[in-house]
Amino acid sequence: MENTPVIKTERLILRKFTQDDVEALFEILSCKEVNTFLPWLPLKTLDEAKVFLEERFLAYYDKPSNYRYAICLKEYDKPIGYVWLSDNESCDFGYGLKKEFWHKGIVSEVTKGVLEIIKKAGYKYITATHDINNPRSGEVMKRLGMSYKYSYVEQWQPKDIPVTFRMYQLNIDGESDRTYLYYWNRYENHFIEKNL
């Protein structure tokens, strides 16, 4: 297993963040629209971006295996987004992208590149969740071969709002009956929607 090996796709380079990326990360995470469906409030200062960079990215690069990437265009080494795979049992796949790069197939391209690496590393599955008010994210998950498993309602922090999430899963190893049940078991208000 490796820690965030460089990935090259048709248009992109996925690499580790560095201290030099703090301003680019601030541009991404200070945008209210980008943060609408992310589990934190928009950053207000460069100092907040430095803390975020250290706690959510740089601190993980010392671990034996991890996947936390800056998304960069090949012709421009400045991050336009990020993607990570959580290092817990959920294997949750999360990402954020500058608004001007939405709806250009970037996330699909990124995910395909990351999937190739984690398959080789022996991952059995990944999960991803999306707010029901962000159905386009669910469409991306479906295009990547992920299957809808269930929905649940969470009082989302730090925003302190009730959010209904849909949980999708891709069983990389072909074990199609496996379902990650943590959210189902944790949140009392859970259900399966039909015709998704």
NUTORLO-476265 format. One record per residue (C-alpha): y, x, z; residue in one letter; residue number from 1. Coordinates in nm, 4 decimals. Example, Ala and Ser with C-alpha at 12.3 -4.5 7.8 and 13.67 -1.06 7.14 Angstrom:
<atoms>
ATOM          Y          X          Z   r     k
ATOM    -0.4500     1.2300     0.7800   a     1
ATOM    -0.1060     1.3670     0.7140   s     2
</atoms>
This chain:
<atoms>
ATOM          Y          X          Z   r     k
ATOM     0.0000     0.0000     0.0000   m     1
ATOM     0.3521     0.1109    -0.0726   e     2
ATOM     0.6956     0.0331     0.0609   n     3
ATOM     0.9183    -0.1233    -0.2028   t     4
ATOM     0.8081     0.0803    -0.5056   p     5
ATOM     1.0513     0.0666    -0.7986   v     6
ATOM     0.9694    -0.2122    -1.0448   i     7
ATOM     1.1033    -0.2221    -1.4016   k     8
ATOM     1.0979    -0.5416    -1.6055   t     9
ATOM     1.2422    -0.6224    -1.9460   e    10
ATOM     1.6001    -0.6572    -1.8190   r    11
ATOM     1.5875    -0.5444    -1.4580   l    12
ATOM     1.5230    -0.2670    -1.2119   i    13
ATOM     1.4092    -0.3658    -0.8639   l    14
ATOM     1.4709    -0.0911    -0.6108   r    15
ATOM     1.5387    -0.0302    -0.2443   k    16
ATOM     1.8851    -0.1070    -0.1131   f    17
ATOM     2.0949     0.1884     0.0018   t    18
ATOM     2.4049     0.2146     0.2223   q    19
ATOM     2.6072     0.2341    -0.1006   d    20
ATOM     2.5114    -0.1266    -0.1821   d    21
ATOM     2.6966    -0.2866     0.1085   v    22
ATOM     2.9898    -0.4133    -0.1032   e    23
ATOM     2.7578    -0.5619    -0.3654   a    24
ATOM     2.5549    -0.7331    -0.0929   l    25
ATOM     2.8765    -0.8687     0.0571   f    26
ATOM     2.9743    -1.0145    -0.2831   e    27
ATOM     2.6401    -1.1954    -0.2997   i    28
ATOM     2.6261    -1.3197     0.0594   l    29
ATOM     2.9920    -1.4148     0.1043   s    30
ATOM     2.9723    -1.6779    -0.1719   c    31
ATOM     2.9487    -2.0285    -0.0271   k    32
ATOM     2.7563    -2.1647    -0.3269   e    33
ATOM     2.4983    -1.8856    -0.3193   v    34
ATOM     2.4419    -1.9508     0.0520   n    35
ATOM     2.4138    -2.3301     0.0293   t    36
ATOM     2.0344    -2.3212     0.0428   f    37
ATOM     1.9909    -1.9942     0.2337   l    38
ATOM     1.9140    -1.9749     0.6074   p    39
ATOM     2.2438    -1.8195     0.7151   w    40
ATOM     2.6154    -1.8791     0.6899   l    41
ATOM     2.8252    -1.6970     0.4278   p    42
ATOM     2.9267    -1.3509     0.5426   l    43
ATOM     3.2953    -1.3122     0.6241   k    44
ATOM     3.3412    -0.9368     0.6605   t    45
ATOM     3.2106    -0.6108     0.5238   l    46
ATOM     3.0954    -0.5245     0.8767   d    47
ATOM     2.8714    -0.8332     0.8754   e    48
ATOM     2.7299    -0.7159     0.5430   a    49
ATOM     2.6557    -0.3725     0.6927   k    50
ATOM     2.4623    -0.5334     0.9785   v    51
ATOM     2.2759    -0.7621     0.7372   f    52
ATOM     2.1883    -0.4676     0.5126   l    53
ATOM     2.0569    -0.2649     0.8060   e    54
ATOM     1.8642    -0.5455     0.9788   e    55
ATOM     1.7204    -0.7238     0.6747   r    56
ATOM     1.6574    -0.4354     0.4367   f    57
ATOM     1.7024    -0.0748     0.5505   l    58
ATOM     1.5130    -0.1181     0.8798   a    59
ATOM     1.2055    -0.2301     0.6848   y    60
ATOM     1.1873     0.0770     0.4640   y    61
ATOM     1.0324     0.2816     0.7464   d    62
ATOM     0.7275     0.0531     0.7618   k    63
ATOM     0.4038     0.1512     0.5863   p    64
ATOM     0.4161    -0.1454     0.3494   s    65
ATOM     0.7013    -0.3753     0.2597   n    66
ATOM     0.8672    -0.5395    -0.0385   y    67
ATOM     1.2443    -0.5872    -0.0022   r    68
ATOM     1.4341    -0.5301    -0.3230   y    69
ATOM     1.7816    -0.5053    -0.4678   a    70
ATOM     1.7816    -0.6784    -0.8084   i    71
ATOM     1.9798    -0.4723    -1.0615   c    72
ATOM     2.0378    -0.5031    -1.4345   l    73
ATOM     1.8977    -0.2016    -1.6206   k    74
ATOM     2.2364    -0.1131    -1.7661   e    75
ATOM     2.4227    -0.1594    -1.4378   y    76
ATOM     2.2844    -0.0247    -1.1088   d    77
ATOM     2.4873    -0.2596    -0.8872   k    78
ATOM     2.2756    -0.5278    -0.7119   p    79
ATOM     2.3184    -0.8815    -0.8447   i    80
ATOM     2.0726    -1.0253    -0.5948   g    81
ATOM     1.7799    -0.9550    -0.3695   y    82
ATOM     1.4181    -1.0567    -0.3300   v    83
ATOM     1.1748    -1.0047    -0.0460   w    84
ATOM     0.8286    -1.0870     0.0675   l    85
ATOM     0.8126    -1.1499     0.4426   s    86
ATOM     0.5901    -0.9164     0.6381   d    87
ATOM     0.4232    -1.1900     0.8424   n    88
ATOM     0.1326    -1.4262     0.7797   e    89
ATOM     0.3419    -1.6631     0.5667   s    90
ATOM     0.3956    -1.3992     0.2941   c    91
ATOM     0.7103    -1.6002     0.2249   d    92
ATOM     0.8879    -1.5158    -0.0979   f    93
ATOM     1.2670    -1.5371    -0.0685   g    94
ATOM     1.5582    -1.4492    -0.2926   y    95
ATOM     1.9312    -1.4788    -0.3483   g    96
ATOM     2.1257    -1.4270    -0.6698   l    97
ATOM     2.4937    -1.4098    -0.7665   k    98
ATOM     2.6015    -1.7382    -0.9201   k    99
ATOM     2.6882    -1.5949    -1.2628   e   100
ATOM     2.3228    -1.4975    -1.3036   f   101
ATOM     2.1746    -1.8390    -1.2193   w   102
ATOM     1.9712    -2.0215    -1.4870   h   103
ATOM     1.9013    -1.7065    -1.6913   k   104
ATOM     1.5352    -1.6585    -1.5971   g   105
ATOM     1.6154    -1.3689    -1.3622   i   106
ATOM     1.4138    -1.5028    -1.0662   v   107
ATOM     1.1108    -1.5732    -1.2842   s   108
ATOM     1.1277    -1.2211    -1.4283   e   109
ATOM     1.1667    -1.0686    -1.0813   v   110
ATOM     0.8773    -1.2676    -0.9382   t   111
ATOM     0.6391    -1.1707    -1.2160   k   112
ATOM     0.7204    -0.8042    -1.1534   g   113
ATOM     0.6696    -0.8333    -0.7775   v   114
ATOM     0.3459    -1.0299    -0.8217   l   115
ATOM     0.1932    -0.7472    -1.0259   e   116
ATOM     0.2615    -0.5021    -0.7428   i   117
ATOM     0.1393    -0.7206    -0.4569   i   118
ATOM    -0.1804    -0.8155    -0.6420   k   119
ATOM    -0.2650    -0.4448    -0.6572   k   120
ATOM    -0.1794    -0.4167    -0.2862   a   121
ATOM    -0.4388    -0.6828    -0.2013   g   122
ATOM    -0.2201    -0.9790    -0.1081   y   123
ATOM    -0.4228    -1.3003    -0.1102   k   124
ATOM    -0.1355    -1.5478    -0.1409   y   125
ATOM     0.2390    -1.6012    -0.1247   i   126
ATOM     0.4342    -1.9032    -0.0065   t   127
ATOM     0.7859    -2.0266    -0.0775   a   128
ATOM     0.9867    -2.3215     0.0474   t   129
ATOM     1.2831    -2.5049    -0.0962   h   130
ATOM     1.5258    -2.7685     0.0257   d   131
ATOM     1.4560    -3.1021    -0.1465   i   132
ATOM     1.8238    -3.1018    -0.2482   n   133
ATOM     1.7566    -2.7878    -0.4541   n   134
ATOM     1.4874    -2.9109    -0.6961   p   135
ATOM     1.5581    -2.6330    -0.9488   r   136
ATOM     1.4114    -2.3868    -0.7010   s   137
ATOM     1.0944    -2.5963    -0.6956   g   138
ATOM     1.0817    -2.5867    -1.0758   e   139
ATOM     1.0936    -2.2055    -1.0635   v   140
ATOM     0.8033    -2.2091    -0.8169   m   141
ATOM     0.5989    -2.4322    -1.0467   k   142
ATOM     0.6690    -2.2112    -1.3491   r   143
ATOM     0.5339    -1.9178    -1.1502   l   144
ATOM     0.2053    -2.0997    -1.0965   g   145
ATOM     0.2747    -2.2053    -0.7389   m   146
ATOM     0.1340    -2.5383    -0.6201   s   147
ATOM     0.3069    -2.7913    -0.3967   y   148
ATOM     0.1218    -2.8263    -0.0659   k   149
ATOM     0.3352    -3.0376     0.1701   y   150
ATOM     0.6844    -3.1197     0.2990   s   151
ATOM     0.8321    -3.0940     0.6474   y   152
ATOM     1.1632    -3.1552     0.8249   v   153
ATOM     1.3215    -2.8723     1.0241   e   154
ATOM     1.6443    -2.8576     1.2248   q   155
ATOM     1.7690    -2.5560     1.0320   w   156
ATOM     1.9397    -2.2751     1.2199   q   157
ATOM     2.2017    -2.1376     1.2367   p   158
ATOM     2.3464    -2.4239     1.0301   k   159
ATOM     2.2025    -2.6811     1.2754   d   160
ATOM     2.1289    -2.9427     1.0108   i   161
ATOM     1.8087    -3.1349     0.9387   p   162
ATOM     1.6511    -3.0103     0.6152   v   163
ATOM     1.3442    -3.1389     0.4354   t   164
ATOM     1.1549    -2.8495     0.2813   f   165
ATOM     0.8782    -2.8488     0.0222   r   166
ATOM     0.6210    -2.5749     0.0722   m   167
ATOM     0.4586    -2.4161    -0.2329   y   168
ATOM     0.1790    -2.1621    -0.2411   q   169
ATOM     0.0182    -1.9326    -0.4950   l   170
ATOM    -0.3322    -1.8157    -0.4080   n   171
ATOM    -0.3383    -1.4828    -0.5882   i   172
ATOM    -0.7054    -1.4258    -0.5120   d   173
ATOM    -0.8128    -1.7573    -0.6695   g   174
ATOM    -0.9078    -1.9237    -0.3377   e   175
ATOM    -0.7569    -2.2554    -0.4472   s   176
ATOM    -0.8455    -2.4503    -0.1315   d   177
ATOM    -0.6384    -2.2283     0.0993   r   178
ATOM    -0.3207    -2.3801     0.2452   t   179
ATOM    -0.0857    -2.2013     0.4817   y   180
ATOM    -0.0423    -2.4590     0.7601   l   181
ATOM     0.2067    -2.2995     0.9981   y   182
ATOM     0.4989    -2.5283     0.9071   y   183
ATOM     0.2719    -2.8340     0.8988   w   184
ATOM     0.1511    -2.7569     1.2507   n   185
ATOM     0.4905    -2.6558     1.3870   r   186
ATOM     0.7007    -2.9502     1.2678   y   187
ATOM     0.5970    -3.2974     1.3750   e   188
ATOM     0.7709    -3.4654     1.0817   n   189
ATOM     0.5493    -3.3520     0.7933   h   190
ATOM     0.4047    -3.5347     0.4948   f   191
ATOM     0.2688    -3.4982     0.1434   i   192
ATOM     0.4835    -3.6302    -0.1410   e   193
ATOM     0.3163    -3.7778    -0.4452   k   194
ATOM     0.3902    -3.7059    -0.8128   n   195
ATOM     0.5515    -3.3650    -0.7684   l   196
</atoms>
